[in-house]
Amino acid sequence: MESEFAMCFEELGMPLALAGLVSSVLLIAAFALALLRIVKGPTAFDRVVALDLIGGICLCIIVMFAIQFEQPVLLDAAFAIAIVSFIGTVAFARYLGKGGEQ
């Protein structure tokens, strides 16, 4: 019996459904590893990079939903998240570069 998650991608055709399923699993694994780096990161710089990675992963998930549900408005949300994530990373890096958290 197939899971509902796998059936979500079936409408796209077999190759694209398989790609969607594999990429979903890999994105979840990357998200978990980035969360682990945020918790265990030895330095603040590691935590900032992991937080930026989580922003990128969320961006990929939103784009996958936009493709699956044929909602191009979600791409606008993904673009906004990309801009905010980039600005936040630059702000954190400048703060830490000036000796914010030692």
N, CA, C and O atoms as CSV, one atom per row, in Angstrom:
chain,resi,resn,atom,element,x,y,z
A,1,MET,N,N,0.837,-1.170,0.000
A,1,MET,CA,C,0.000,0.000,0.000
A,1,MET,C,C,0.889,1.243,0.000
A,1,MET,O,O,1.802,1.367,0.817
A,2,GLU,N,N,0.615,2.143,-0.912
A,2,GLU,CA,C,1.418,3.346,-1.032
A,2,GLU,C,C,0.973,4.392,-0.022
A,2,GLU,O,O,-0.194,4.462,0.364
A,3,SER,N,N,1.930,5.194,0.390
A,3,SER,CA,C,1.587,6.261,1.320
A,3,SER,C,C,0.934,7.422,0.570
A,3,SER,O,O,1.039,7.536,-0.651
A,4,GLU,N,N,0.267,8.268,1.325
A,4,GLU,CA,C,-0.366,9.434,0.709
A,4,GLU,C,C,0.677,10.364,0.123
A,4,GLU,O,O,0.432,11.051,-0.869
A,5,PHE,N,N,1.856,10.376,0.755
A,5,PHE,CA,C,2.931,11.232,0.270
A,5,PHE,C,C,3.371,10.819,-1.128
A,5,PHE,O,O,3.594,11.668,-1.990
A,6,ALA,N,N,3.494,9.520,-1.350
A,6,ALA,CA,C,3.897,9.025,-2.663
A,6,ALA,C,C,2.797,9.267,-3.691
A,6,ALA,O,O,3.093,9.568,-4.847
A,7,MET,N,N,1.536,9.140,-3.290
A,7,MET,CA,C,0.430,9.347,-4.211
A,7,MET,C,C,0.310,10.812,-4.619
A,7,MET,O,O,-0.265,11.129,-5.660
A,8,CYS,N,N,0.855,11.702,-3.793
A,8,CYS,CA,C,0.800,13.131,-4.076
A,8,CYS,C,C,1.521,13.446,-5.387
A,8,CYS,O,O,1.130,14.358,-6.115
A,9,PHE,N,N,2.570,12.690,-5.678
A,9,PHE,CA,C,3.369,12.955,-6.870
A,9,PHE,C,C,2.952,12.116,-8.075
A,9,PHE,O,O,3.472,12.327,-9.171
A,10,GLU,N,N,2.031,11.174,-7.903
A,10,GLU,CA,C,1.665,10.273,-8.992
A,10,GLU,C,C,1.049,10.982,-10.185
A,10,GLU,O,O,1.192,10.519,-11.316
A,11,GLU,N,N,0.374,12.085,-9.956
A,11,GLU,CA,C,-0.286,12.792,-11.053
A,11,GLU,C,C,0.720,13.353,-12.059
A,11,GLU,O,O,0.356,13.633,-13.201
A,12,LEU,N,N,1.961,13.519,-11.655
A,12,LEU,CA,C,2.966,14.121,-12.522
A,12,LEU,C,C,3.591,13.125,-13.494
A,12,LEU,O,O,4.295,13.542,-14.415
A,13,GLY,N,N,3.365,11.857,-13.327
A,13,GLY,CA,C,4.002,10.843,-14.151
A,13,GLY,C,C,5.089,10.150,-13.349
A,13,GLY,O,O,5.603,10.700,-12.374
A,14,MET,N,N,5.429,8.959,-13.759
A,14,MET,CA,C,6.331,8.127,-12.972
A,14,MET,C,C,7.721,8.729,-12.766
A,14,MET,O,O,8.170,8.770,-11.620
A,15,PRO,N,N,8.433,9.196,-13.790
A,15,PRO,CA,C,9.784,9.730,-13.537
A,15,PRO,C,C,9.778,10.954,-12.637
A,15,PRO,O,O,10.622,11.083,-11.750
A,16,LEU,N,N,8.829,11.850,-12.864
A,16,LEU,CA,C,8.762,13.056,-12.050
A,16,LEU,C,C,8.276,12.736,-10.642
A,16,LEU,O,O,8.682,13.388,-9.681
A,17,ALA,N,N,7.409,11.739,-10.517
A,17,ALA,CA,C,6.938,11.325,-9.198
A,17,ALA,C,C,8.083,10.736,-8.376
A,17,ALA,O,O,8.219,11.016,-7.185
A,18,LEU,N,N,8.894,9.926,-9.026
A,18,LEU,CA,C,10.048,9.342,-8.340
A,18,LEU,C,C,11.034,10.428,-7.936
A,18,LEU,O,O,11.571,10.399,-6.828
A,19,ALA,N,N,11.274,11.375,-8.817
A,19,ALA,CA,C,12.184,12.479,-8.496
A,19,ALA,C,C,11.641,13.308,-7.334
A,19,ALA,O,O,12.404,13.733,-6.466
A,20,GLY,N,N,10.344,13.536,-7.313
A,20,GLY,CA,C,9.737,14.279,-6.218
A,20,GLY,C,C,9.850,13.553,-4.896
A,20,GLY,O,O,10.119,14.168,-3.864
A,21,LEU,N,N,9.646,12.251,-4.922
A,21,LEU,CA,C,9.731,11.455,-3.704
A,21,LEU,C,C,11.159,11.417,-3.169
A,21,LEU,O,O,11.381,11.606,-1.973
A,22,VAL,N,N,12.123,11.173,-4.050
A,22,VAL,CA,C,13.526,11.117,-3.633
A,22,VAL,C,C,13.991,12.479,-3.121
A,22,VAL,O,O,14.665,12.556,-2.094
A,23,SER,N,N,13.639,13.539,-3.821
A,23,SER,CA,C,14.069,14.861,-3.380
A,23,SER,C,C,13.413,15.253,-2.067
A,23,SER,O,O,14.027,15.954,-1.263
A,24,SER,N,N,12.184,14.820,-1.830
A,24,SER,CA,C,11.522,15.100,-0.553
A,24,SER,C,C,12.255,14.421,0.603
A,24,SER,O,O,12.474,15.026,1.652
A,25,VAL,N,N,12.624,13.180,0.404
A,25,VAL,CA,C,13.353,12.450,1.446
A,25,VAL,C,C,14.701,13.108,1.715
A,25,VAL,O,O,15.097,13.263,2.870
A,26,LEU,N,N,15.403,13.492,0.660
A,26,LEU,CA,C,16.708,14.133,0.838
A,26,LEU,C,C,16.584,15.507,1.487
A,26,LEU,O,O,17.447,15.893,2.275
A,27,LEU,N,N,15.533,16.248,1.172
A,27,LEU,CA,C,15.333,17.544,1.800
A,27,LEU,C,C,15.024,17.395,3.291
A,27,LEU,O,O,15.485,18.195,4.104
A,28,ILE,N,N,14.260,16.393,3.642
A,28,ILE,CA,C,13.976,16.155,5.059
A,28,ILE,C,C,15.258,15.778,5.798
A,28,ILE,O,O,15.485,16.238,6.917
A,29,ALA,N,N,16.091,14.950,5.186
A,29,ALA,CA,C,17.366,14.576,5.809
A,29,ALA,C,C,18.281,15.798,5.958
A,29,ALA,O,O,18.926,15.967,6.993
A,30,ALA,N,N,18.336,16.643,4.935
A,30,ALA,CA,C,19.163,17.846,5.010
A,30,ALA,C,C,18.654,18.797,6.085
A,30,ALA,O,O,19.440,19.428,6.792
A,31,PHE,N,N,17.332,18.894,6.201
A,31,PHE,CA,C,16.741,19.748,7.235
A,31,PHE,C,C,17.128,19.249,8.627
A,31,PHE,O,O,17.485,20.044,9.496
A,32,ALA,N,N,17.056,17.931,8.837
A,32,ALA,CA,C,17.408,17.356,10.135
A,32,ALA,C,C,18.886,17.584,10.453
A,32,ALA,O,O,19.234,17.909,11.589
A,33,LEU,N,N,19.746,17.418,9.466
A,33,LEU,CA,C,21.172,17.629,9.695
A,33,LEU,C,C,21.492,19.102,9.966
A,33,LEU,O,O,22.377,19.408,10.766
A,34,ALA,N,N,20.781,20.002,9.308
A,34,ALA,CA,C,20.992,21.427,9.562
A,34,ALA,C,C,20.518,21.799,10.965
A,34,ALA,O,O,21.156,22.605,11.643
A,35,LEU,N,N,19.403,21.216,11.403
A,35,LEU,CA,C,18.948,21.455,12.778
A,35,LEU,C,C,19.962,20.941,13.796
A,35,LEU,O,O,20.200,21.569,14.827
A,36,LEU,N,N,20.547,19.800,13.492
A,36,LEU,CA,C,21.584,19.253,14.363
A,36,LEU,C,C,22.779,20.203,14.443
A,36,LEU,O,O,23.348,20.389,15.518
A,37,ARG,N,N,23.158,20.796,13.329
A,37,ARG,CA,C,24.280,21.733,13.315
A,37,ARG,C,C,23.943,23.002,14.105
A,37,ARG,O,O,24.817,23.584,14.747
A,38,ILE,N,N,22.684,23.425,14.058
A,38,ILE,CA,C,22.291,24.604,14.843
A,38,ILE,C,C,22.401,24.300,16.332
A,38,ILE,O,O,22.855,25.142,17.106
A,39,VAL,N,N,21.987,23.103,16.735
A,39,VAL,CA,C,22.029,22.741,18.147
A,39,VAL,C,C,23.461,22.509,18.621
A,39,VAL,O,O,23.838,22.985,19.692
A,40,LYS,N,N,24.263,21.786,17.842
A,40,LYS,CA,C,25.603,21.390,18.267
A,40,LYS,C,C,26.715,22.290,17.749
A,40,LYS,O,O,27.870,22.121,18.141
A,41,GLY,N,N,26.394,23.250,16.872
A,41,GLY,CA,C,27.433,24.047,16.230
A,41,GLY,C,C,28.456,24.598,17.199
A,41,GLY,O,O,28.095,25.261,18.172
A,42,PRO,N,N,29.720,24.336,16.950
A,42,PRO,CA,C,30.720,24.818,17.900
A,42,PRO,C,C,30.859,26.349,17.891
A,42,PRO,O,O,31.240,26.939,18.902
A,43,THR,N,N,30.562,26.972,16.792
A,43,THR,CA,C,30.692,28.431,16.724
A,43,THR,C,C,29.386,29.043,16.221
A,43,THR,O,O,28.523,28.364,15.666
A,44,ALA,N,N,29.280,30.333,16.436
A,44,ALA,CA,C,28.102,31.055,15.967
A,44,ALA,C,C,28.061,31.088,14.436
A,44,ALA,O,O,26.986,31.101,13.837
A,45,PHE,N,N,29.238,31.101,13.815
A,45,PHE,CA,C,29.277,31.104,12.345
A,45,PHE,C,C,28.663,29.832,11.774
A,45,PHE,O,O,27.962,29.875,10.763
A,46,ASP,N,N,28.928,28.697,12.423
A,46,ASP,CA,C,28.323,27.437,11.984
A,46,ASP,C,C,26.806,27.498,12.082
A,46,ASP,O,O,26.096,27.006,11.205
A,47,ARG,N,N,26.323,28.102,13.148
A,47,ARG,CA,C,24.874,28.209,13.330
A,47,ARG,C,C,24.243,29.116,12.281
A,47,ARG,O,O,23.141,28.842,11.806
A,48,VAL,N,N,24.928,30.186,11.919
A,48,VAL,CA,C,24.409,31.097,10.897
A,48,VAL,C,C,24.342,30.398,9.544
A,48,VAL,O,O,23.360,30.540,8.815
A,49,VAL,N,N,25.375,29.652,9.213
A,49,VAL,CA,C,25.380,28.929,7.934
A,49,VAL,C,C,24.272,27.872,7.915
A,49,VAL,O,O,23.606,27.694,6.896
A,50,ALA,N,N,24.072,27.173,9.033
A,50,ALA,CA,C,23.005,26.166,9.103
A,50,ALA,C,C,21.634,26.827,8.990
A,50,ALA,O,O,20.732,26.275,8.361
A,51,LEU,N,N,21.473,27.995,9.587
A,51,LEU,CA,C,20.207,28.709,9.477
A,51,LEU,C,C,19.939,29.148,8.038
A,51,LEU,O,O,18.802,29.103,7.569
A,52,ASP,N,N,20.983,29.569,7.350
A,52,ASP,CA,C,20.840,29.919,5.938
A,52,ASP,C,C,20.486,28.688,5.106
A,52,ASP,O,O,19.690,28.770,4.171
A,53,LEU,N,N,21.074,27.567,5.448
A,53,LEU,CA,C,20.755,26.315,4.757
A,53,LEU,C,C,19.291,25.931,4.966
A,53,LEU,O,O,18.638,25.463,4.034
A,54,ILE,N,N,18.777,26.120,6.161
A,54,ILE,CA,C,17.373,25.820,6.423
A,54,ILE,C,C,16.477,26.724,5.582
A,54,ILE,O,O,15.442,26.284,5.081
A,55,GLY,N,N,16.869,27.980,5.428
A,55,GLY,CA,C,16.112,28.873,4.548
A,55,GLY,C,C,16.094,28.370,3.119
A,55,GLY,O,O,15.062,28.433,2.451
A,56,GLY,N,N,17.221,27.873,2.644
A,56,GLY,CA,C,17.291,27.315,1.297
A,56,GLY,C,C,16.467,26.051,1.145
A,56,GLY,O,O,15.846,25.826,0.107
A,57,ILE,N,N,16.462,25.230,2.176
A,57,ILE,CA,C,15.659,24.001,2.138
A,57,ILE,C,C,14.173,24.342,2.101
A,57,ILE,O,O,13.414,23.749,1.335
A,58,CYS,N,N,13.762,25.291,2.925
A,58,CYS,CA,C,12.358,25.726,2.903
A,58,CYS,C,C,11.992,26.293,1.531
A,58,CYS,O,O,10.880,26.093,1.043
A,59,LEU,N,N,12.918,26.985,0.933
A,59,LEU,CA,C,12.719,27.519,-0.408
A,59,LEU,C,C,12.468,26.387,-1.408
A,59,LEU,O,O,11.555,26.471,-2.230
A,60,CYS,N,N,13.265,25.346,-1.335
A,60,CYS,CA,C,13.083,24.193,-2.223
A,60,CYS,C,C,11.746,23.501,-1.989
A,60,CYS,O,O,11.092,23.076,-2.942
A,61,ILE,N,N,11.342,23.385,-0.743
A,61,ILE,CA,C,10.067,22.740,-0.433
A,61,ILE,C,C,8.908,23.551,-1.009
A,61,ILE,O,O,7.966,22.982,-1.559
A,62,ILE,N,N,8.974,24.871,-0.887
A,62,ILE,CA,C,7.910,25.714,-1.433
A,62,ILE,C,C,7.850,25.597,-2.951
A,62,ILE,O,O,6.764,25.559,-3.530
A,63,VAL,N,N,9.005,25.541,-3.594
A,63,VAL,CA,C,9.021,25.391,-5.053
A,63,VAL,C,C,8.439,24.035,-5.455
A,63,VAL,O,O,7.729,23.935,-6.456
A,64,MET,N,N,8.739,22.999,-4.680
A,64,MET,CA,C,8.150,21.684,-4.976
A,64,MET,C,C,6.631,21.724,-4.852
A,64,MET,O,O,5.924,21.142,-5.675
A,65,PHE,N,N,6.128,22.410,-3.823
A,65,PHE,CA,C,4.673,22.550,-3.686
A,65,PHE,C,C,4.090,23.352,-4.844
A,65,PHE,O,O,3.002,23.042,-5.330
A,66,ALA,N,N,4.802,24.372,-5.285
A,66,ALA,CA,C,4.308,25.178,-6.401
A,66,ALA,C,C,4.185,24.331,-7.668
A,66,ALA,O,O,3.242,24.497,-8.441
A,67,ILE,N,N,5.125,23.438,-7.874
A,67,ILE,CA,C,5.079,22.557,-9.043
A,67,ILE,C,C,3.952,21.537,-8.896
A,67,ILE,O,O,3.179,21.315,-9.827
A,68,GLN,N,N,3.868,20.919,-7.720
A,68,GLN,CA,C,2.876,19.868,-7.500
A,68,GLN,C,C,1.450,20.390,-7.619
A,68,GLN,O,O,0.616,19.770,-8.279
A,69,PHE,N,N,1.166,21.516,-6.989
A,69,PHE,CA,C,-0.196,22.024,-6.954
A,69,PHE,C,C,-0.477,23.074,-8.026
A,69,PHE,O,O,-1.555,23.669,-8.052
A,70,GLU,N,N,0.496,23.299,-8.907
A,70,GLU,CA,C,0.357,24.235,-10.027
A,70,GLU,C,C,-0.105,25.613,-9.545
A,70,GLU,O,O,-1.075,26.172,-10.056
A,71,GLN,N,N,0.600,26.139,-8.567
A,71,GLN,CA,C,0.299,27.441,-7.981
A,71,GLN,C,C,1.507,28.364,-8.145
A,71,GLN,O,O,2.393,28.375,-7.290
A,72,PRO,N,N,1.552,29.128,-9.220
A,72,PRO,CA,C,2.717,29.992,-9.430
A,72,PRO,C,C,2.853,31.099,-8.386
A,72,PRO,O,O,3.922,31.696,-8.259
A,73,VAL,N,N,1.794,31.379,-7.643
A,73,VAL,CA,C,1.887,32.415,-6.612
A,73,VAL,C,C,2.854,31.976,-5.503
A,73,VAL,O,O,3.433,32.821,-4.821
A,74,LEU,N,N,3.030,30.672,-5.322
A,74,LEU,CA,C,3.980,30.195,-4.331
A,74,LEU,C,C,5.419,30.536,-4.705
A,74,LEU,O,O,6.281,30.639,-3.831
A,75,LEU,N,N,5.680,30.709,-5.992
A,75,LEU,CA,C,7.022,31.102,-6.417
A,75,LEU,C,C,7.351,32.514,-5.956
A,75,LEU,O,O,8.511,32.822,-5.681
A,76,ASP,N,N,6.338,33.378,-5.869
A,76,ASP,CA,C,6.558,34.717,-5.327
A,76,ASP,C,C,6.945,34.641,-3.854
A,76,ASP,O,O,7.831,35.364,-3.399
A,77,ALA,N,N,6.281,33.766,-3.117
A,77,ALA,CA,C,6.619,33.574,-1.706
A,77,ALA,C,C,8.034,33.017,-1.565
A,77,ALA,O,O,8.772,33.414,-0.663
A,78,ALA,N,N,8.410,32.107,-2.447
A,78,ALA,CA,C,9.760,31.548,-2.410
A,78,ALA,C,C,10.797,32.625,-2.688
A,78,ALA,O,O,11.853,32.650,-2.055
A,79,PHE,N,N,10.505,33.508,-3.623
A,79,PHE,CA,C,11.423,34.598,-3.938
A,79,PHE,C,C,11.587,35.529,-2.733
A,79,PHE,O,O,12.695,35.973,-2.432
A,80,ALA,N,N,10.494,35.816,-2.058
A,80,ALA,CA,C,10.555,36.679,-0.868
A,80,ALA,C,C,11.362,36.020,0.245
A,80,ALA,O,O,12.141,36.689,0.924
A,81,ILE,N,N,11.183,34.719,0.436
A,81,ILE,CA,C,11.955,34.006,1.458
A,81,ILE,C,C,13.436,34.017,1.114
A,81,ILE,O,O,14.276,34.149,2.003
A,82,ALA,N,N,13.763,33.880,-0.161
A,82,ALA,CA,C,15.171,33.900,-0.573
A,82,ALA,C,C,15.807,35.253,-0.261
A,82,ALA,O,O,16.939,35.308,0.218
A,83,ILE,N,N,15.096,36.330,-0.526
A,83,ILE,CA,C,15.642,37.660,-0.254
A,83,ILE,C,C,15.824,37.875,1.248
A,83,ILE,O,O,16.872,38.352,1.682
A,84,VAL,N,N,14.815,37.528,2.041
A,84,VAL,CA,C,14.903,37.715,3.496
A,84,VAL,C,C,16.006,36.843,4.085
A,84,VAL,O,O,16.734,37.284,4.974
A,85,SER,N,N,16.134,35.620,3.602
A,85,SER,CA,C,17.183,34.727,4.086
A,85,SER,C,C,18.567,35.291,3.772
A,85,SER,O,O,19.457,35.249,4.621
A,86,PHE,N,N,18.753,35.805,2.585
A,86,PHE,CA,C,20.042,36.373,2.209
A,86,PHE,C,C,20.370,37.597,3.062
A,86,PHE,O,O,21.486,37.722,3.565
A,87,ILE,N,N,19.410,38.489,3.223
A,87,ILE,CA,C,19.645,39.704,4.013
A,87,ILE,C,C,19.923,39.344,5.473
A,87,ILE,O,O,20.790,39.945,6.108
A,88,GLY,N,N,19.195,38.373,6.000
A,88,GLY,CA,C,19.427,37.944,7.375
A,88,GLY,C,C,20.808,37.340,7.565
A,88,GLY,O,O,21.464,37.595,8.574
A,89,THR,N,N,21.247,36.551,6.612
A,89,THR,CA,C,22.578,35.945,6.701
A,89,THR,C,C,23.663,37.009,6.643
A,89,THR,O,O,24.637,36.946,7.394
A,90,VAL,N,N,23.504,37.973,5.768
A,90,VAL,CA,C,24.497,39.053,5.674
A,90,VAL,C,C,24.524,39.865,6.966
A,90,VAL,O,O,25.595,40.240,7.444
A,91,ALA,N,N,23.352,40.137,7.530
A,91,ALA,CA,C,23.287,40.906,8.777
A,91,ALA,C,C,23.950,40.147,9.929
A,91,ALA,O,O,24.704,40.733,10.705
A,92,PHE,N,N,23.672,38.852,10.041
A,92,PHE,CA,C,24.308,38.049,11.079
A,92,PHE,C,C,25.818,38.006,10.888
A,92,PHE,O,O,26.568,38.133,11.856
A,93,ALA,N,N,26.266,37.831,9.663
A,93,ALA,CA,C,27.698,37.751,9.397
A,93,ALA,C,C,28.393,39.069,9.755
A,93,ALA,O,O,29.493,39.060,10.308
A,94,ARG,N,N,27.764,40.184,9.445
A,94,ARG,CA,C,28.367,41.484,9.810
A,94,ARG,C,C,28.404,41.651,11.318
A,94,ARG,O,O,29.386,42.151,11.867
A,95,TYR,N,N,27.337,41.235,11.990
A,95,TYR,CA,C,27.288,41.332,13.448
A,95,TYR,C,C,28.382,40.486,14.081
A,95,TYR,O,O,29.101,40.944,14.969
A,96,LEU,N,N,28.498,39.257,13.620
A,96,LEU,CA,C,29.505,38.369,14.179
A,96,LEU,C,C,30.922,38.782,13.777
A,96,LEU,O,O,31.874,38.568,14.528
A,97,GLY,N,N,31.054,39.374,12.588
A,97,GLY,CA,C,32.354,39.842,12.124
A,97,GLY,C,C,32.900,40.998,12.950
A,97,GLY,O,O,34.113,41.186,13.045
A,98,LYS,N,N,32.007,41.761,13.539
A,98,LYS,CA,C,32.418,42.890,14.382
A,98,LYS,C,C,32.595,42.486,15.836
A,98,LYS,O,O,32.765,43.340,16.706
A,99,GLY,N,N,32.556,41.172,16.102
A,99,GLY,CA,C,32.795,40.696,17.466
A,99,GLY,C,C,31.545,40.621,18.296
A,99,GLY,O,O,31.596,40.837,19.507
A,100,GLY,N,N,30.424,40.323,17.682
A,100,GLY,CA,C,29.152,40.273,18.392
A,100,GLY,C,C,29.113,39.217,19.466
A,100,GLY,O,O,28.940,39.552,20.638
A,101,GLU,N,N,29.268,37.944,19.115
A,101,GLU,CA,C,29.223,36.858,20.086
A,101,GLU,C,C,30.537,36.089,20.001
A,101,GLU,O,O,30.846,35.493,18.969
A,102,GLN,N,N,31.278,36.101,21.041
A,102,GLN,CA,C,32.602,35.475,21.019
A,102,GLN,C,C,32.520,34.041,21.492
A,102,GLN,O,O,33.536,33.348,21.543
